[in-house]
Amino acid sequence: CKTPTSSDHKIPEVTYTLCPPAPRKPKPNRSSGTKRKLTPVNVVNRIPIDLSREIEMFFEDLDRRIKKSRKQ
């Protein structure tokens, strides 16, 4: 056995000016069933909390501590 070496059997050279883009994963099809929906039970169990007083007290205390540390 001998490998054919004639020009008829050679693979032609191909020059590329640009490389092809990298393959990408296909995006999964999102159906409406995959997303989590709020049910009326979840909405009813929410309790509104007013933390405005606590937040004001926190920043007033923080402000006092900053002023106190600057005086020293």
N, C-alpha and C positions, 0 to 999 in steps of 0.2 A: 504494500500500500504506500502511496506517495501523495502528499498534499498538493493539490493543484496550485500552481504559481503563476499561471498566465493572467493577463490583465482582465480577461473575461470573468474570472472567478474572484477578483479582488473586490472588497467592499469600498464603494466610493467615499472619499473624504467629504465631510459636510462641515462647513464653518457656520457657527452661530454668532450672530451679532449680539443677541441678548439671551440670557438664560431664561428658561421658562419659570413662571412663579412656583413657589413651593406649594405642594398639595395642602388643602385645608380640610378640616373635619366638616362634615355636613352639619348644618344647624338642626338641632332636634325640633320636631314639630310640636308646638305647644298647643295642647287642646285646652278647652275651658275647664276641664276636670282636674288639671294639674295644679292650678292656683288655689290657694286657700281662701275661702270666702268667709266673711263674717256672718254668722248665723244670728238670729234674733236672741238666742240664749247668751252669746258673747256680748252683745250690745246691752242687754239688761243687767248683766253682772258688773258693769263698769260703775264705779262710784266717783263722782267728782270731788276733788279735794282742793280746798283753797289754802295754799301755803304762802300767801303773800306776806302775812305777819311774820312767819318764821324767816322768810328770806330777808325782809327788812331788818329784823333783829340780828341776823347773821352779818349783814353788811355794816350795820352800825357798830357791832362789836369788833369787826375786822378793822373798821376805820379808826376806832379808839386805840386798838393795839398798834396800828401803824403810826399814829401820831405819838403814842407813848414811846415807841422804840426810836423815833426820830429825835425826841427831846433828850434822850440819854446819850 
